[in-house]
Amino acid sequence: MTETYPIQERVEAALGAERADRLLTALDNYSNQPNAVKGAAKRPSDPEVEAVAHAAFAAATAQEINLELDSIGMWGLLTLAARAGVTILDSLPPGRVDSPKVASIRRATAKHLKGLAEAAAAGPAAGSAD
């Protein structure tokens, strides 16, 4: 029996096969899971991808999440999902929610959201020469 990866399948269905493959390959190319979290945290904001990632994790069962979080890239995808709603981390299965990587994702999400808020507050006038 072939193992299926429902979170990845949901991302592919929402973003299209080519775009999803580029994203998931980039996230999976990190050397380890903590580096995938750090690398994903440095990606520019993409609300569409973040919402898709969030929806994919939100629709997953605990068993599906456990299976897929064995992958390096899925930790990066979870980092992006948290940008759309950090409470997604609270729904992780026992044993995952207390991971140091989850704490890193929480910090990275807070930093990301702070940066977005600061950019919005600065507005377009920040870049003008007037």
Buried (B, 14 or more C-beta within 10 A) or exposed (E): EEEEBBBBEBBBEBBEEEBBBEBBEBBBEBEEBBBBBBBBBEBEEEEEBBBBBBBBBBEBEEEBBBBBBEBBBBBBBBBBBBBBBBEBBEBBBEEBEEBEBBEBBBEBBEEBBEEEEEEEEEEEEEEEEE
